[in-house]
Amino acid sequence: MRAAGRGTPPGVNPDNAKLLDAYLDDAYSAQERLSSADLQRGAIAADLPAEVLTVVDSLPEGEYAQDEAAEALRALDS
């Protein structure tokens, strides 16, 4: 399920933002919550571009639902 109103995370160009959105959709397809470490490992395994990996690596430690992860990624620049 795609979270509504995610927008482009800071530091990510629009093309990479689409990759990040698709990655989050895939990562959460069978999971309700994932840890930041799970998201980081999954992003590496998905072979996402370095720019996207940097954003995912910046997630604070914790466990996230998909909409929470997307919101946290957007908030990294504030």
C-alpha positions as YAML, in Angstrom:
chain: A
units: angstrom
residues:
- id: 1
  name: MET
  ca: [0.00, 0.00, 0.00]
- id: 2
  name: ARG
  ca: [1.44, 3.34, -1.03]
- id: 3
  name: ALA
  ca: [1.39, 6.07, 1.61]
- id: 4
  name: ALA
  ca: [-0.35, 9.21, 0.41]
- id: 5
  name: GLY
  ca: [1.41, 12.54, 0.17]
- id: 6
  name: ARG
  ca: [4.95, 11.38, 0.69]
- id: 7
  name: GLY
  ca: [6.66, 13.93, -1.54]
- id: 8
  name: THR
  ca: [10.34, 14.01, -2.39]
- id: 9
  name: PRO
  ca: [12.74, 13.35, 0.47]
- id: 10
  name: PRO
  ca: [15.38, 16.06, 0.92]
- id: 11
  name: GLY
  ca: [18.63, 15.47, -0.91]
- id: 12
  name: VAL
  ca: [17.06, 13.09, -3.41]
- id: 13
  name: ASN
  ca: [16.37, 14.07, -7.01]
- id: 14
  name: PRO
  ca: [12.89, 13.24, -8.33]
- id: 15
  name: ASP
  ca: [14.07, 10.13, -10.21]
- id: 16
  name: ASN
  ca: [15.73, 8.72, -7.11]
- id: 17
  name: ALA
  ca: [12.67, 9.68, -5.04]
- id: 18
  name: LYS
  ca: [10.64, 7.36, -7.26]
- id: 19
  name: LEU
  ca: [13.18, 4.60, -6.59]
- id: 20
  name: LEU
  ca: [12.89, 5.24, -2.86]
- id: 21
  name: ASP
  ca: [9.08, 5.17, -2.99]
- id: 22
  name: ALA
  ca: [9.20, 1.89, -4.93]
- id: 23
  name: TYR
  ca: [11.73, 0.48, -2.46]
- id: 24
  name: LEU
  ca: [9.51, 1.37, 0.52]
- id: 25
  name: ASP
  ca: [6.52, -0.21, -1.21]
- id: 26
  name: ASP
  ca: [8.51, -3.42, -1.77]
- id: 27
  name: ALA
  ca: [10.08, -3.45, 1.70]
- id: 28
  name: TYR
  ca: [6.71, -3.10, 3.41]
- id: 29
  name: SER
  ca: [4.80, -5.48, 1.12]
- id: 30
  name: ALA
  ca: [4.82, -8.25, 3.75]
- id: 31
  name: GLN
  ca: [5.77, -6.26, 6.85]
- id: 32
  name: GLU
  ca: [3.87, -3.83, 9.00]
- id: 33
  name: ARG
  ca: [6.94, -2.36, 10.73]
- id: 34
  name: LEU
  ca: [10.66, -2.44, 9.96]
- id: 35
  name: SER
  ca: [13.67, -1.20, 11.89]
- id: 36
  name: SER
  ca: [15.94, 1.45, 10.42]
- id: 37
  name: ALA
  ca: [18.64, -1.25, 10.23]
- id: 38
  name: ASP
  ca: [16.29, -3.51, 8.24]
- id: 39
  name: LEU
  ca: [15.56, -0.63, 5.87]
- id: 40
  name: GLN
  ca: [19.27, 0.11, 5.47]
- id: 41
  name: ARG
  ca: [20.14, -3.54, 4.75]
- id: 42
  name: GLY
  ca: [17.25, -3.81, 2.32]
- id: 43
  name: ALA
  ca: [18.31, -0.65, 0.48]
- id: 44
  name: ILE
  ca: [21.81, -2.08, 0.04]
- id: 45
  name: ALA
  ca: [20.40, -5.41, -1.14]
- id: 46
  name: ALA
  ca: [18.13, -3.55, -3.59]
- id: 47
  name: ASP
  ca: [21.26, -1.91, -5.05]
- id: 48
  name: LEU
  ca: [19.82, 1.58, -4.74]
- id: 49
  name: PRO
  ca: [21.98, 4.52, -5.88]
- id: 50
  name: ALA
  ca: [24.42, 5.97, -3.36]
- id: 51
  name: GLU
  ca: [22.36, 9.17, -3.04]
- id: 52
  name: VAL
  ca: [19.33, 7.14, -1.93]
- id: 53
  name: LEU
  ca: [21.41, 4.93, 0.38]
- id: 54
  name: THR
  ca: [22.71, 8.07, 2.11]
- id: 55
  name: VAL
  ca: [19.17, 9.22, 2.84]
- id: 56
  name: VAL
  ca: [18.10, 5.78, 4.12]
- id: 57
  name: ASP
  ca: [21.26, 5.56, 6.25]
- id: 58
  name: SER
  ca: [20.28, 8.86, 7.88]
- id: 59
  name: LEU
  ca: [17.10, 7.42, 9.39]
- id: 60
  name: PRO
  ca: [17.23, 7.63, 13.18]
- id: 61
  name: GLU
  ca: [17.39, 4.30, 14.98]
- id: 62
  name: GLY
  ca: [13.97, 2.85, 15.61]
- id: 63
  name: GLU
  ca: [11.11, 0.90, 14.14]
- id: 64
  name: TYR
  ca: [8.89, 2.41, 11.46]
- id: 65
  name: ALA
  ca: [5.60, 1.78, 9.71]
- id: 66
  name: GLN
  ca: [5.80, 2.70, 6.01]
- id: 67
  name: ASP
  ca: [4.19, 6.12, 6.43]
- id: 68
  name: GLU
  ca: [6.43, 6.86, 9.42]
- id: 69
  name: ALA
  ca: [9.55, 5.93, 7.45]
- id: 70
  name: ALA
  ca: [8.50, 8.13, 4.53]
- id: 71
  name: GLU
  ca: [7.78, 11.04, 6.88]
- id: 72
  name: ALA
  ca: [11.10, 10.60, 8.69]
- id: 73
  name: LEU
  ca: [12.93, 10.64, 5.36]
- id: 74
  name: ARG
  ca: [11.19, 13.89, 4.41]
- id: 75
  name: ALA
  ca: [12.05, 15.44, 7.78]
- id: 76
  name: LEU
  ca: [15.78, 14.76, 7.56]
- id: 77
  name: ASP
  ca: [16.42, 18.13, 5.94]
- id: 78
  name: SER
  ca: [14.53, 20.21, 8.49]
...
